[in-house]
Structures are given as C-alpha cells and as structure tokens.
C-alpha cells in the first residue's frame, strides 16, 4: 500500500511540475503584430543609432558628436580602412537599400560576413523585425549621395584618406 501511495505522490508531483512549466511558457503568436509606418520608422532610426551604423557610414558623424542632419545620414564615407585584408570603405547604405527588397536586405544582413572593420556579427544577432525596420527607415530616407570607392586588395595603397590598421604579425 505504501508503494502505491508513494508512486501516486511521485506521479502527482511530476504532473504538477509539468503543468507549472506549461503554464509559465509564453504562448507563441502566429500572427505578427501590425505596427504603424511611424512606429517602424522610429524603431528603424533607433536601431540604426544603437548599432552605430552612422559611425562609419555617415561622413563626419563621430567628429560632430552625432550632430549631423538626418538628410546626410548613411551616404557612405570615402575614408578607407586599410589592413592585412586590403582597404574597405563604408558603403552608401541609402543607395544600397534603395535597390533592395526588405527580404533581400534581411538575407544579406543575416548571412554576409563583411571585411573589417564592419561588425557583421551585430547584424547576424538582430531580430528580423528590427532589420526590417532598419530597411524601412533607410529606404524612407531615399537614395542620396554617390557610391563609395571599391575595395582594394592588400597589395594596393589607397589614394584618398585612410586609417592604417596594424597587422597582428608586426
């Protein structure tokens, strides 16, 4: 009899634990929450600021303490980043995103490993909804500016201004 009571108590405790676990698990919603265009724009601007996109993709942004008119944001920078990988330039995101769909941007952001100093892992870790809002924000600004210089391989010295990163082998 004791064995039966003990067994029933163990089963009851296990079922109670399972019921508690299930009741504390958040429900998964199948339908995304609809947000206004204004909310998407505001979140896209916020994510762009917090990810530091302007630090490289807006010429003069760090020097101005972030005090650059939004009309000039994300048009790229001709400042080269030179290191063992070659020389890279912060692209004009407004021209780039104006030619991409939201889905194309999310795929690019989630799957591309750009060369230094681009912190591509930040984009990989972002939620798709935030990447979508960033695309909405940048695309809302409209295309502006000119394309930035193309990548240069390691054996070429850039002609314009550049920051020289030391090699870890030096």
C-alpha positions in Angstrom: 0.0 0.0 0.0 2.8 2.4 0.9 4.4 1.7 -2.5 1.2 2.6 -4.3 0.8 5.8 -2.3 4.4 6.8 -2.8 4.1 6.1 -6.5 0.9 8.2 -6.8 2.6 11.1 -4.9 5.6 10.9 -7.3 3.3 10.9 -10.4 1.2 13.8 -8.9 4.4 15.8 -8.2 5.6 15.2 -11.8 2.3 16.2 -13.3 2.2 19.3 -11.1 5.7 20.3 -12.2 4.8 19.7 -15.9 1.6 21.8 -15.5 3.5 24.6 -13.9 6.1 24.5 -16.7 3.5 24.6 -19.4 1.6 27.5 -17.7 4.8 29.6 -17.4 5.8 29.0 -21.0 4.9 32.1 -23.1 2.5 31.4 -25.9 3.8 31.6 -29.4 1.8 34.0 -31.6 1.4 33.1 -35.2 0.4 36.5 -36.5 2.9 39.3 -36.3 1.9 42.4 -34.5 0.9 45.1 -37.0 2.8 48.4 -36.4 2.3 51.8 -38.0 4.7 53.2 -40.5 5.6 55.8 -37.9 6.5 53.1 -35.4 8.6 51.2 -38.0 10.4 54.4 -38.9 11.1 55.3 -35.3 12.4 51.8 -34.5 14.5 51.7 -37.6 16.1 55.0 -36.7 16.7 53.8 -33.1 18.3 50.5 -34.3 20.5 52.4 -36.8 21.7 54.7 -34.0 22.2 51.9 -31.5 24.0 49.7 -33.9 26.4 52.5 -34.7 25.8 52.5 -38.4 26.4 56.2 -38.7 29.8 56.0 -37.0 31.2 54.7 -40.3 28.5 55.1 -42.9 28.0 58.8 -42.4 31.0 61.0 -43.1 31.9 63.2 -40.1 29.4 61.7 -37.7 31.8 60.8 -34.9 33.7 64.1 -35.2 30.4 66.0 -35.0 29.3 64.1 -31.9 26.4 62.6 -33.9 25.1 66.1 -34.7 24.6 65.5 -38.5 21.3 66.2 -40.2 19.3 63.1 -40.9 19.3 64.1 -44.6 23.0 63.3 -44.7 22.9 60.0 -42.9 24.2 56.8 -44.3 25.6 58.1 -47.6 28.9 56.4 -47.0 32.4 57.6 -46.3 35.5 57.9 -48.6 37.7 57.2 -45.6 39.4 53.9 -46.2 40.1 51.2 -43.6 43.4 49.7 -44.6 44.8 46.5 -43.1 46.0 43.0 -43.9 42.7 42.3 -45.6 43.2 45.3 -48.1 41.2 48.5 -47.9 37.5 48.7 -47.3 35.1 51.6 -47.4 31.8 52.2 -45.6 29.3 51.9 -48.4 26.4 54.2 -49.2 23.6 52.4 -47.5 20.9 54.6 -48.9 21.9 53.7 -52.5 22.3 50.0 -51.5 18.9 49.7 -49.7 17.0 51.7 -52.3 17.8 48.9 -54.7 16.8 46.0 -52.4 13.6 44.5 -51.1 13.2 44.0 -47.4 13.6 40.3 -47.8 16.9 40.8 -49.8 18.2 43.1 -47.1 17.4 40.7 -44.2 19.0 37.8 -46.1 22.2 39.9 -46.8 22.3 41.2 -43.2 21.9 37.7 -41.7 24.3 35.8 -43.9 27.1 38.1 -45.1 30.5 38.3 -43.3 31.9 41.6 -44.4 35.6 42.5 -44.1 36.9 44.6 -41.3 36.1 46.9 -39.6 32.4 46.1 -40.3 30.9 44.3 -37.2 28.8 41.9 -39.3 28.0 39.8 -36.2 25.8 42.6 -34.9 23.5 42.2 -37.9 23.5 38.4 -37.6 22.3 38.7 -34.0 19.5 41.2 -34.7 15.9 40.2 -34.8 14.5 40.1 -38.3 11.8 42.6 -37.3 14.5 45.1 -36.3 16.4 44.5 -39.6 13.1 45.0 -41.5 12.5 48.3 -39.6 16.1 49.4 -40.4 15.4 48.7 -44.1 12.1 50.7 -43.9 13.9 53.6 -42.2 16.8 53.8 -44.6 14.6 53.3 -47.7 12.3 56.1 -46.4 15.2 58.5 -46.4 15.5 57.9 -50.1 18.6 57.4 -52.3 21.3 60.1 -51.9 25.0 60.7 -52.4 27.4 58.9 -54.5 28.8 55.3 -54.5 31.9 55.0 -52.3 35.3 53.7 -53.6 35.5 50.0 -54.3 37.5 47.5 -52.2 41.3 47.4 -52.8 43.3 44.2 -52.3 46.1 44.1 -49.8 48.9 44.9 -52.3 47.4 48.3 -53.3 47.7 51.5 -51.4 44.6 53.7 -51.3 44.8 57.2 -52.9 42.4 59.0 -50.6 42.4 59.3 -46.8 42.6 56.1 -44.9 43.2 54.6 -41.4 46.0 52.1 -41.3 45.3 49.1 -39.1 48.5 47.4 -37.8 48.9 43.7 -38.7 48.9 41.3 -35.7 52.1 39.9 -37.3 54.1 43.2 -36.9 
